[in-house]
Amino acid sequence: MATLYLHIGTPKTGTTAIQNFLPLNKSLLKEQGFCYPDFGYRYYGVNRYRNGHFLVHRRKNCDPGDESKIRKAEDNRFFEGLDRIRELSVNFQNIILSDENIWNGYVNRENFWHMLSDALSEREIDLKVIVYLRRQDLVAESYYSQRVKVKIKDSFKDYLESEDITYFNFDYYAQLKEIAQAIGKENIIVRVYEKQQYEGKGNTLISDFMKALGLELDERFVSPDEVVNTSLHGKFLELKRILNEYDCFRTRNNWAVRYLKIAQEEDENSNGISASKFFTYEQRINFLNKYKEGNKAVAREFLNNEDGILFRDEIIKNYAVVGKYSSEELVLVCGRVLEIQNKEMRNRIENMKKEINDLKRQIESETQPLYKKAAIKMYHTLFKNK
């Protein structure tokens, strides 16, 4: 029987890097009997390499009159995707799907794990689930930074009390037990998102993921670009949070984020910036204590760690907590963002002037039949390619 390796996140554990690595090395994986398929399914705001998203996709804000029709189409897509996996199993012993939203989003489909397990059994496919766990406090801080970068304007304190954060299931043990009841504990591969616990050559996230598949990372494999989703930190993140008061800044890819990243990179080069810390040390410990016993159980039952230690990175006591920034600091960041944008716009104008002058010289020097051709080219340059 073929095996489906289903990578379910969790979010904020390098899933994008893994999803970029797999299609980049499609041929090498094929040689070893592995397939990372692209079914052509596309969803708004979802990376096309998240090829397992069809399993949990649920369209939001449906028109009440169309909801049953849409839900039926989504269910049809679910089973259609599994049928295509069955077809792939004729030529591949191992198929890989990945989508970090499965960790949280499976609840939107009733009896998801039982339904998936049964459907795969009917198609003679074994199921192995790969899940990466990151220390809960670090996830909360990282998730908050991401949400501010996109749209929210809450303080970190308010965010911890909001419905937005409750969507993320931090009780790893309870969730893993639920999955195990449906597919069996032996079919869950739990990995820890910490460099000191990565396995494989080089002790990287990618080498560790390959190890989870039973493969070894070697020099033949190509790595994706190192940074694929830069986060905002410190005063740059705080400025974005304030700007989120306005609708135009609460879009996924608004212009401010790009320029804030450039300004931040310049500041990092001169002063150094690490990931923002929003918990005080005491708050961090109190937050982690809520999951202490569950984490011990995960370590013992899913990783066979008799010492009950799941996360081994040291919790640092002395560090700077993100606090209030002065108006002067934020205005200076805003000014630098505008300066970067202004410089970019001036460069664009200069390039357009150069293109116009080149076309002008071409028109003046070429014969009459070519005049029309040059005029058309100028038109496209000035109006079509803006």
N, C-alpha and C positions, 0 to 999 in steps of 0.2 A: 504493500500500500504506500501511496505517496503521503508526504507530510506537509501540512500548511503551518508555517511559522508566522504567527500573528504578533507583531510588535505593537503594543498598545500604549506606549509612552512610559511613564507619565509625562504630562506637559512640563516644560522647563528642564528637560534632561537630554538636551542635544539631539532631539529627534530630527530636526531639519538637516543637521550634518549627516546623520545616518541615511536619511532619505535622498540626499544629494549624492552620497557615495555609491549607493547600490546601482542606480541606472548608469552611472559613469563607468562601472566595471561589469557591465552586463555580459560581455563576451567571456571574461574570466570566470564569472559565476556559472555561466552555462557549461563551461568545460568541466565543472565540478558537480553538475547536476542540479544547479539552483536557478530559479527564475524569479525575477522581480518584474512582474507584468504591468503594462500600462493598458488598461481597458478602454481608455479614451473618455472616462467619466470626468466631467469638470464641474466644479462648484465654486460659486462666487466667494472670494476671499480665502480659498483653500489651495495650498500649494499642489500643483499637478502631480508631484511625486508622492503625495499622500494617497497611495493607491488602495488603501483599505477603508477610505472614508465612506464608501457606498454602504458599508455594513451598518453605520449608525446615523447616516444623514437624515435629518428631519427638517423640512422647510418650515421656517417660522413665519408668523403673521399671515397665515393662509386666509383667504376669503372663506367664511363659513360655508358658503355654497359649494366651494371647490375642495374643501378639506378632505372628504372621503375619497375623492378621485385622486388627489395628490398622494395621500397615504397609500392607496392601492398601488400607484406607480412606484413609490419608494420601496414597497414590499416586493414588487416585481423585480426591481433593480437588485435588491438583496439576493434573491434566488437566481437571477440571471448571472450575477457575478460568480456565485458559487458553481453554477453550471460551467462557466468558462474556466474556472479552476479545475474542474473535473476533466475538461478537455485538455488542459495543459498537463495534467498528471500522466497522460499517455506518453509524453516525451520527457517529463521532468519528475524526478523523485522528490524534489523539494521546491515548494512555492513560498515566496515571502510576501506578506502584506504588512503595511505600516500605516498607522494613523494614531496620533496621540490623543485624539478626542474620544477614542473608545474607552479610555479609563474613566472618564466622567460621563460621556454621552450614551453609554449603553443603556442607561436607565430609561431613555426615551423610547426604547423598543421593548415591549413586554416579554419577559422570560428570555432575554437576549441570549444568555450563555447556553441554556438548555436547547433553545431553538437552533443556534449555530452548531452546537455539538451534534445534535440529531441530524441536521441537514447534511453535515460533512460525512457522518457515518453512512448515511444513505448513498452518498457519492463515493464511498470507500476511500475517504481521506482522513488521515490522523491529524489531530490538532495539538500544536505546541504554542503556548502563549509566552512571549518574552516581555517582561516589564522591568523598567528601571525605576528605582526609588531614590529620591533626594531628600535630605533632611528637611522636615516640614517648615521650619522657620525660614530657611533659605528660599524655599519655594514661595512662601507667602510674600517675601520681599521682592523676589524676581517677578512674580505675577502682578504685584502692585505696580512695579515700574513699567511693565508692558501695558497694563490697562491705562495708566496715565499717558503713556506715549501715544496711545490710540485715541482715548476720549474722556476718561473720567476726571473729575475735579475734586474728589474726596480727599481728605487728609488720610494718612495711613491708619490712624486710630478709628476714624469713621469707616474706612474700608474694611477693617477687621470685623466690624459689626454689621456689615451690609450683606445683602443676599448674594452679591457678586462673588464674594469669597466662599460662601457656603456651597457654591456649585462645585468647588474643588474638594474631593474627598481625601482628607488628610489621615483618616483612620485606615492605614494600609492593611492592617491585619484583618479587620472586618471585611474589607473588600476582597482581599485574597481568599479568605475563607469562603465567601460567596461564590467566587469563580471556581474554587476547588470542588465545591459541592456539585457543580455541574459537569466539570471536565476532568476532575481528579487532580490531586496535589502534585502527582508525579509528572503532570503535563504542563506545569507552570515553571518557567525559568526566571527566577528573580535575580536581578543584578543591582548593584549599588552604584549610584552616580557619584563616585569619589575616585580621584586619580589613584590613590594608594591601594584601591581595591580592584582596579582594572587588571584584566589578565591579557595574555597574548603579547606578541612582539612589540616592544615600545611602550607597553602599558598605557594605551590610549583608549578613548571611547570606542573608536572604530575597531581596534584589535580585540577589545572586549566583546563587542557585538559579534564579530566573526567567530570568536571562541564559543559564544552561545549557540551559534549555528553549527558548531563542530568543525569549523574551518580555521586555517591559520593565515594571518595577514603577512604577505611578503612583498618584496620590492616590485613585483609586477603590477600590483594594484595602484591605481591613481587616486590621490586624495582630492576632495573638493577644496574650493577656496576656504581659507581658515576662518574668516569672519563672514557669516551669512545673515546675521540678524543683530546688528549692533544695538545695544541698549543705551538709553540716556541715563545719566547719573547726576547726583548733586544739584547744583544750581540750574543746570540745563534742564533737568527733569522738573524742577520746581517751577521754572518759567513756563514750561509746556503745560503743567497743571493749571496755572493761573490763566493761560490763554484758552484753556478748554471751556472757559465761560462763554466763548463765542462759537457758534455752530461751524463756522468755516475752518476752525482748527480741530474739530472732532471728527475728522475723516481718517481713514486708514493710512493714506499716503499723502498728507497735506504738505505743502511746501516748507513749513516751519521746521518739521522734523529733520528734513534733509540738511538744512542749513545749521540747525542746532547740533547735529552730529559732526559736521565739519568744524564748528567752533569748539566742540568738546574734544575732538581729536587734537586740535592745536594745543588746547590747554593740557591735555594728557601728556603731550610730548615735552612740555616744559615743567609741569608741576606734578603730574601723576595723579590719576584718579582710579580708585577701586570701586567695586560694586557698592551701591548705596546701602547703608545700614539704617534701618528704621526702628528696630527694636533696641531698647536699652538692654544691658546684660541681664538684668533682673526680669524684664518682660520676656526676653528670649527663653530663659530657663522655665518660667511659668508656662509659656506657650508649649514648649517641648514636653513638659511634665504631663500634659494631657494625653500624650501619645507614647509615653515611656513604656508602659507595660505591653502595649500592642507591638511596639518596635522590638521588644525583647522576644515576644512570641514569634514574630516574623523571622528574626535571626535564628532562633532555635529550630523552628518547624520547616522553614523554607530554604534556609542556607546551612543548616546543621552546625551553626555556631553555638557550641555549648556554653560559651561565656555570655550569651544573650546580647552581644553588642552588634547592632546593625550598622550604625554610622561611627566611623573611627576618626574623622577629622576633629581636631581640637576646637572647642568653643572658646574663642578668645575673649578675655575679660575686658581689656582696655582697647577701645576703639572709638572713633568719632561717630556720633549719631547725627543723621541728617536733621538739621534744625531750621530755624528761621533764617532767611537771608535778608540782608539789608536791601532797601530800595535801590541804593547805589550799585550793589553787586548785580542785581537783576536788570537794571537799566543798562549797565555796561554789556551784559550778555546780549540783551536785545539790540543794542547798538552794533555789536560785532556781527550779529546775524544779518542785520540790514546792510552792513558794510560788505559782507560776503555776497549777498544777493545783488547789491548794486554793482560790484566788480564783475560778477558773472554776466549781468545784463549789458554792461559796457563792452565786454568781450564779444558778446553776441552781435551787438550793433557794429563793432569794428569789423567783424567777420563778414557781416552783410554788406557793409560799405565796400570791402575788398572785392566781394563777389560781383557787386554792381559795377565797379570800375573795370573789372576784368571783362565783364560782358559788354560794357561800353566800348572798350578797345577792340573787342572781337567784332562788334557790329560795324565800327568805323573802318576796320581793315579788310573785312570779308566782302565778297561780291553780293550783289542784290538778292539773288535767290536764297542766300543764307540768312538774310535779314530777318525773315519771318521765323526761321528756326531759332535764332538767337533771342528774338522777342518773346517767343513762347517759353524758352528756357528761363528768361528773366521773370516772366509771370509766375512760373512754378516756384522759382526760388523765393520770390517776395511774398507770395500769397498761399501757395499750396503747402509749403513745407514749414510753416510757422509752428 
